[in-house]
Amino acid sequence: MPLAIGLQFTQGSPVLATAPSSGVIAIVGTAAIGTKDTPYLVKNMAEAIAKFGYPTAGATIPDALARAYASYGQIPFVGVNVATPAVIAVVEAEFTFDSQDKIALPHKHISLLTVKNQAGTTTYVLDTDYTANLITGIVQRKGSVIPSGAIVKIAYSRPDFSAVTAAQIVGGVNVGTGKREGLEALIDAEFVDLNPSNITDIITPGYTHQQTVVTKMATMAARLRAQYYLDAPATATVANVIEGRTAGAAPVAHFATKDANAILCYPNVIIGSGVSAKEEWYSIHVACARAIAAEWQAPTNLEVRGITSWKTPLLTSASDPLADNSRLVENGVVTYRNRSGQNSVIWGHFNASYKEENTNKKGLDRIHVVRIINSVYDKVERELAGYIGRRLGVGWNAAIAVIEASVSRVISESASIDSGNIVYLPLLSDLPNRKIAFRLEVKIADVLDLIMLDLVFEI
C-alpha cells in the first residue's frame, strides 16, 4: 500500500495522549474481559489487567501485554478485544497444595469450581475448607479439613477462544449498529483521548498468516500511517520463508507482499524451558524493541529481551552472506543474530518493499525511514489543521508564505530529519476552492536522495 500521499484534511482534531516519540502499538486480538470491539489505551501491566484481564490460554492480548511490560517497560498500547469467549469445562485433574497452602491453576478467569479429596468421595466447601480467586485461578486451603500438602481433585470451566475467526479480527462496520469492529475499531481510538494517527504499529498475534487479516492490516496501516507486522507460521523453515517471499508459495504466501508498511518477522521465540516453556510470536518483540528506541533508529542491533531460545534455531553471522540471517535479510525479512553471552539482537531493517525500485531509490524500503516519514506527515497535518476555515485576510501569496514558514519550522524541530522544506505547487492547487498543494522535501541521514512527497491541503 502507498504511504499517505494526497492528503485531504477535514475539520476537527481529537485530543492527543502523552506518548513516547516512537509512538503507540495497536493490538487486535482476544481477551477474557473488556467490552468487545472497543479500543482501550493502556500504559502498564496494572492498566492492562484492568482492561483485558490476566494472561490465560488463548487470550492473545493479555499474553502480549504481559511480555511487553515484563521485558520492555511501559509502552503505550491501544487494544481491541474481538472476543466474547465461550466457556468450556476442564477435565477434572489432580493438584497438590504447595508449602503456602496454595494451588495455582493453569487458567485464569475461571468459573464453576469444585474441589474434592483425592478419592473423589468428598466435596470440599468453598469459603469454609478453601477460598478461591476465580480471576487469578488461585485456590487457598482454609481450616483443617483439607490436610496440609494434600492432593485434591479440581474441576472448573475456563474461557475458550477457539471459535474466534479471522473475520472477527478483520472486522468492519456493523450494518445494524454502525459500530466499528475488529481492526476497523482502531479508528475509534480518539474516544480514549488518542488521535488514531498516533498509532505507529499494528499487531494481531496469531492471526497474521491469514490473508484476509493481512489485507485489512494493510488497509488500516495506510489509513493511519502506521506500520504492521506479519509472522510466518510457527512450523515454517527458512526455505519456506524465502519461497514465500520470492514465489508466494505456501505456507508463507502472505510474505509475498511488497507493501512498504509491512514488516516481516521470523522465527517465533521460546520463553522459559522444560514444562514451563512457552512459544511467542516474534512480531511482539520486534514492535516492543522499536517502541522503546528512538524514532530514527533502525531495528538492526536492537536488543530482544526475555527470550530463552528460538523456535527455529538459525545459523547467524554479522558478515557471512550465506548465514541464515543474511539470506533472510536479503529477502526483506526481519530476523535475529545471536551474540555470545548476551541477548540476541534484531537483524534486518528492510520492510516488505525491499528492492522495489519506487521505494528503494527514496530509502522508503527501510523500516525506520517509513516511520520517520509517517511521523513528519502527522506533525505537518497537525500544523496545517490550524489553517482550516481561517479567513484569509491577507492575499494568497502572503498566506502561502506564512504556511510554508510554519511547516518548515515544524520540520526543522524534528530530531529525525537532517533538513526539510515545504514548497508550494501552483499547478496542483485550486485556490478558488481553497485547495493548496505542497511538496514536502526531507533529507534523512542515511538516505542519499531527497524524499519528496506531495500533499493537498483543503482549507
C-alpha positions, 0 to 999 in steps of 0.5 A: 500500500502507498504511504499517505500521499494526497492528503485531504484534511477535514475539520476537527482534531481529537485530543492527543495522549502523552506518548513516547516519540516512537509512538503507540502499538495497536493490538487486535486480538482476544481477551477474557474481559473488556467490552468487545470491539472497543479500543482501550489505551493502556500504559502498564501491566496494572492498566492492562489487567484492568482492561483485558484481564490476566494472561490465560490460554488463548487470550492473545492480548493479555499474553502480549501485554504481559511480555511487553511490560515484563521485558520492555517497560511501559509502552503505550498500547491501544487494544481491541478485544474481538472476543466474547469467549465461550466457556468450556469445562476442564477435565477434572485433574489432580493438584497438590497444595504447595508449602503456602497452602496454595494451588495455582491453576493453569487458567485464569478467569475461571468459573464453576469450581469444585474441589474434592479429596483425592478419592473423589468421595468428598466435596470440599466447601468453598469459603469454609475448607478453601477460598478461591480467586476465580480471576487469578485461578488461585485456590487457598486451603482454609481450616483443617479439613483439607490436610496440609500438602494434600492432593485434591481433585479440581474441576472448573470451566475456563474461557475458550477462544477457539471459535474466534475467526479471522473475520472477527479480527478483520472486522468492519462496520456493523450494518445494524449498529454502525459500530466499528469492529475488529481492526476497523475499531482502531479508528475509534481510538480518539474516544480514549483521548488518542488521535488514531494517527498516533498509532505507529504499529499494528499487531494481531498475534496469531492471526497474521498468516491469514490473508484476509487479516493481512489485507485489512492490516494493510488497509488500516496501516495506510489509513493511519500511517502506521506500520504492521507486522506479519509472522510466518507460521510457527512450523515454517523453515527458512526455505519456506520463508524465502519461497514465500517471499520470492514465489508466494508459495505456501505456507508463507504466501502472505510474505509475498507482499511488497507493501512498504508498511509491512514488516516481516518477522521470523522465527517465533521465540521460546520463553522459559524451558522444560514444562514451563516453556512457552512459544511467542510470536516474534512480531511482539518483540520486534514492535516492543524493541522499536517502541522503546528506541528512538524514532530514527533508529533502525531495528538492526542491533536492537536488543530482544529481551526475555527470550530463552531460545528460538523456535527455529534455531538459525545459523547467524553471522554479522558478515557471512552472506550465506548465514541464515540471517543474511539470506533472510535479510536479503529477502526483506525479512526481519530476523535475529543474530545471536551474540555470545553471552548476551541477548540476541539482537534484531537483524534486518531493517528492510520492510516488505518493499525491499528492492522495489525500485519506487521505494528503494531509490527514496530509502522508503524500503527501510523500516525506520525511514517509513516511520520517520516519514509517517511521523513528519506527515502527522506533525505537518497535518497537525500544523496545517489543521490550524489553517482550516476555515481561517479567513484569509485576510491577507492575499494568497501569496502572503498566506502561502508564505506564512504556511510554508514558514510554519511547516518548515519550522515544524520540520526543522524541530524534528530530531529525525530529519537532517533538513526539510522544506515545504514548497508550494505547487501552483499547478496542483492547487485550486485556490478558488476552492481553497485547495493548496498543494505542497511538496514536502522535501526531507533529507534523512541521514542515511538516505542519499536522495531527497524524499519528496512527497506531495500533499493537498491541503483543503482549507 
